Amino acid sequence: MSEQRVFKAVVGKEAGWWNIWVPELDHVTSTRKSRKIALYTRSLIAAVLGVEESSFRVERELVSAEEFERRYTEAVRAVNAQEKL
């Protein structure tokens, strides 16, 4: 049996919203309720990849709103720089 793929989700709260970013897929989702973070994360990954939600694992990293913004902005800049090449 093969090992499940593992995705990292970076989670930060700002203005009443939990923002969830999966860097490997470069997709973001959000929820107002912390209890829905796992559900929304799994749904996002499954939808982007077209796979079953049970086919992978998720590791979450909780960061401050500032750290979330810093990391996400840095990633967007890197993608934009690559597109200009």
JOQUI-V955297 format. One record per backbone hydrogen bond with DSSP energy under -1.0 kcal/mol. CO is the residue of the C=O (numbers start at 1). NH is the residue of the N-H. E is the energy in kcal/mol with one decimal. If there is no record, write none. Layout:
BEGIN
co = <CO:CO>
nh = <NH:NH>
e = <E:E>
END
This chain:
BEGIN
co = <5:7:9:10:11:12:14:17:18:19:20:21:22:22:22:27:29:31:33:34:36:37:38:39:40:41:42:43:44:45:46:46:52:57:59:61:64:65:66:67:68:69:70:71:72:73:74:75:76:77:78:79:80:82>
nh = <57:59:61:21:63:19:17:14:31:12:29:10:25:26:27:22:20:18:36:37:40:41:42:43:44:45:46:47:48:49:50:51:55:7:9:11:68:69:70:71:72:73:74:75:76:77:78:79:80:81:82:83:84:85>
e = <-3.0:-3.0:-2.9:-2.7:-3.1:-3.4:-2.0:-2.7:-1.9:-2.1:-2.5:-3.1:-1.4:-1.5:-1.2:-2.6:-3.1:-3.5:-1.7:-1.6:-2.9:-2.5:-2.5:-2.5:-2.3:-2.3:-2.6:-2.4:-2.5:-2.4:-1.8:-1.4:-1.8:-2.6:-2.9:-3.0:-2.6:-2.4:-2.4:-2.6:-2.6:-2.6:-2.3:-2.2:-2.4:-2.4:-2.0:-2.3:-2.6:-2.4:-2.0:-2.1:-1.1:-1.0>
END
